Amino acid sequence: MDRQPTLEGPGLLLRPLRADDWNALFAVACDPEIWAIHPQHDRWQEPVFRRFFADALERGGALAVIDKVSGKVVGSSQFKQPQAGTVEIGWTFLARSHWGGAFNREMKRLMLEHAFGFVELVEFRVGESNLRSRRAMEKIGGRLTDRFDLVDLPGGGTMRHVYYEIDQASFASGPLNRA
């Protein structure tokens, strides 16, 4: 599966993230409100975001999200392949100017349509306390599973993630279906 495709919808263009996207993406990510209920709530700080950005470039699968009207980078998302037959979509964030409308739905629809050309199942790992992301998952038809994992935090403590999934059949009949 090509984890860094170029995908285009009516309002968004998703393309491979590049090193020269740093300034534009950090201009979005430096808003503390984006990360306020995120498990890694300090990601708005430059050193923390630099690690996130470098990791995204190194692992591949990261996409820059561009608003087609303004031409500006307004966020990012990633494809990660945890095992054969599935792909994980995550590490997504959007500028607050793009919250609450059709942008997340369009981005996820584009990514799911692409993924289902290669896999049967898409997983989403979400911080258990990140209620904004959990609600967004439910709005796009994500089904909460009984899976979870615990991640050690750099400063100590752990963070719990829960898993949502969407398979081809539920995508075809779900809220992101264009029909």
C-alpha positions in Angstrom: 0.0 0.0 0.0 1.2 3.5 -0.9 1.1 5.2 2.5 1.9 8.6 1.1 -0.5 9.1 -1.8 -1.8 12.4 -3.1 -5.6 12.5 -2.5 -7.9 15.2 -3.6 -11.5 16.1 -2.6 -13.7 19.1 -3.1 -12.1 21.1 -0.3 -8.9 19.4 0.6 -5.7 18.1 -0.9 -3.7 15.5 1.0 -0.1 15.0 -0.2 3.1 13.5 1.3 4.5 15.5 4.2 7.9 17.1 3.4 10.6 18.6 5.5 9.9 22.0 4.1 6.3 21.8 5.5 7.8 22.5 9.0 7.0 26.2 9.3 3.5 25.9 7.9 2.6 22.9 10.0 4.1 24.3 13.2 2.1 27.5 12.6 -1.0 25.3 13.0 0.3 23.0 15.7 1.5 25.8 18.0 -2.1 26.5 19.1 -2.3 25.0 22.6 -6.1 24.7 22.2 -5.6 21.9 19.6 -3.9 19.8 22.2 -5.8 20.8 25.3 -7.6 17.5 25.7 -5.1 15.4 23.8 -3.1 12.9 25.8 0.1 14.7 24.7 -1.2 18.1 25.6 2.3 19.7 25.3 2.6 19.0 21.6 2.1 22.7 20.8 5.6 23.4 22.2 8.3 23.6 19.6 10.7 20.9 21.0 7.9 18.4 21.4 6.4 19.1 18.0 9.9 18.9 16.4 10.1 15.3 17.7 6.6 14.5 16.4 7.4 16.0 13.0 10.8 14.3 12.7 9.2 10.9 13.6 6.4 11.5 11.0 9.0 12.1 8.3 11.2 9.2 9.4 8.5 6.6 9.5 6.7 7.6 6.3 3.0 7.6 5.8 2.5 11.2 6.9 0.3 13.5 4.8 0.0 17.3 4.8 -3.6 18.5 4.7 -4.1 21.6 2.5 -7.2 23.7 2.2 -7.7 24.1 -1.5 -9.3 27.5 -1.3 -6.5 29.2 0.7 -3.7 26.9 -0.4 -2.5 26.7 3.2 -1.4 23.7 5.2 -4.2 23.2 7.8 -3.2 19.9 9.4 -1.7 16.5 9.1 -2.6 12.8 9.3 -0.8 9.5 9.0 -1.1 6.0 7.7 0.7 3.4 9.8 0.6 -0.3 9.0 0.5 -2.3 12.2 0.0 -5.8 10.6 -0.9 -7.4 7.3 -4.5 -6.8 6.1 -4.9 -3.7 8.2 -3.7 -0.1 8.3 -3.9 2.4 11.0 -5.0 6.0 10.4 -4.1 8.5 13.1 -1.9 11.2 14.5 -4.4 13.6 12.9 -4.9 17.2 13.8 -6.5 20.2 12.1 -6.4 23.9 12.6 -9.3 25.1 14.8 -10.5 27.1 11.8 -11.3 23.6 10.3 -13.0 22.1 13.3 -16.7 21.3 13.4 -17.3 21.3 9.6 -16.9 18.9 6.8 -13.0 18.9 6.7 -12.3 15.9 9.1 -15.0 13.9 7.3 -13.6 14.7 3.9 -10.0 13.9 5.0 -11.0 10.6 6.6 -13.2 9.6 3.6 -10.3 10.2 1.2 -7.9 8.2 3.4 -10.4 5.3 3.9 -11.2 5.1 0.2 -7.5 4.9 -0.5 -6.8 2.3 2.2 -9.7 0.0 1.2 -8.1 -0.4 -2.2 -5.4 -2.5 -0.3 -6.8 -3.7 3.1 -10.0 -5.0 4.6 -9.8 -3.1 7.9 -8.7 0.3 9.1 -7.9 0.9 12.8 -7.8 4.2 14.7 -5.9 4.4 18.0 -7.3 7.2 20.1 -6.3 8.6 23.5 -9.0 7.4 25.9 -9.4 10.8 27.4 -9.5 12.6 24.1 -13.2 13.0 23.9 -13.1 15.3 20.8 -11.4 12.6 18.8 -13.6 9.9 20.2 -16.7 11.9 19.1 -15.2 12.5 15.7 -14.6 8.7 15.3 -18.2 8.0 16.2 -19.4 10.6 13.7 -17.5 8.9 10.8 -18.8 5.4 11.7 -15.9 4.1 13.8 -16.8 1.1 16.0 -15.2 1.0 19.5 -13.4 -2.3 20.1 -12.4 -3.9 23.4 -8.7 -3.4 22.5 -6.5 -0.9 24.3 -2.9 -0.3 25.0 -0.8 1.6 27.5 2.1 3.9 26.4 4.8 5.1 28.7 5.1 8.9 28.7 8.6 10.5 28.4 8.1 12.4 31.7 6.7 9.4 33.5 3.2 7.9 33.8 1.2 6.1 31.2 -1.3 7.0 28.6 -4.2 4.7 27.7 -5.4 4.4 24.0 -8.6 2.7 22.8 -9.1 1.3 19.3 -11.8 2.0 16.8 -12.2 0.3 13.5 -14.0 0.6 10.2 -14.2 -2.3 7.8 -15.0 -2.2 4.1 -18.7 -3.2 4.6 -19.3 -0.6 7.3 -17.6 2.1 5.3 -19.8 1.3 2.3 -23.0 1.6 4.3 -21.7 4.2 6.8 -21.9 8.0 7.2 -18.9 8.7 4.9 -20.4 6.9 1.9 -21.0 9.4 -0.9 -24.2 7.8 -2.1 
